[in-house]
Amino acid sequence: MQVPYEADDNIPLPSSNDSYSGKLLVRIPKSLHRRLAETSEREGVSLNQYIVSLLSAVA
């Protein structure tokens, strides 16, 4: 099996643009996902908004 580099596939260079999309994909354990979802529901906010508030508190 060849990797893309060995197969002469076009591999894009990393972006040097300093803009941020505001999008972040993070894989977390199912147990943590459950705890966050349950807590956000108790707080009456979306899971996304709850995680943003937690991250804002530590950043």
C-alpha positions as CSV (number, residue, x, y, z in Angstrom):
1,M,0.0,0.0,0.0
2,Q,1.4,3.4,-1.0
3,V,1.0,6.5,1.1
4,P,-0.1,9.6,-0.9
5,Y,3.4,11.0,-1.0
6,E,4.8,7.9,-2.6
7,A,1.9,7.8,-5.1
8,D,2.7,11.3,-6.2
9,D,-0.7,12.5,-5.0
10,N,-1.2,16.2,-4.7
11,I,-0.8,17.1,-1.0
12,P,-1.9,20.6,0.0
13,L,0.5,22.6,2.1
14,P,-0.7,23.7,5.6
15,S,-2.6,26.9,5.6
16,S,-0.7,30.0,6.6
17,N,-3.8,32.1,7.0
18,D,-4.2,33.4,10.5
19,S,-7.9,33.4,10.5
20,Y,-9.9,31.1,12.7
21,S,-13.1,29.4,11.7
22,G,-14.5,29.0,15.2
23,K,-15.0,25.3,14.5
24,L,-13.3,22.6,16.5
25,L,-13.8,18.9,16.3
26,V,-12.8,17.0,19.5
27,R,-13.3,13.4,20.2
28,I,-14.1,12.7,23.9
29,P,-15.0,9.6,25.9
30,K,-18.7,8.7,25.9
31,S,-18.9,9.0,29.6
32,L,-17.6,12.7,29.5
33,H,-20.1,13.4,26.6
34,R,-22.9,12.0,28.8
35,R,-21.9,14.1,31.8
36,L,-21.6,17.3,29.8
37,A,-25.0,16.7,28.0
38,E,-26.8,15.9,31.3
39,T,-25.3,19.0,33.0
40,S,-26.1,21.3,30.1
41,E,-29.7,20.0,30.1
42,R,-30.0,20.8,33.8
43,E,-28.6,24.3,33.2
44,G,-31.1,24.8,30.4
45,V,-28.5,25.5,27.7
46,S,-27.3,23.7,24.6
47,L,-24.4,21.4,24.9
48,N,-22.4,23.6,22.6
49,Q,-23.1,26.7,24.7
50,Y,-22.2,24.9,27.9
51,I,-18.9,23.7,26.6
52,V,-18.1,27.2,25.3
53,S,-18.8,28.6,28.8
54,L,-16.5,26.0,30.4
55,L,-13.7,26.7,27.9
56,S,-14.1,30.5,28.4
57,A,-13.7,30.1,32.1
58,V,-10.3,28.5,31.8
59,A,-8.9,30.4,28.8
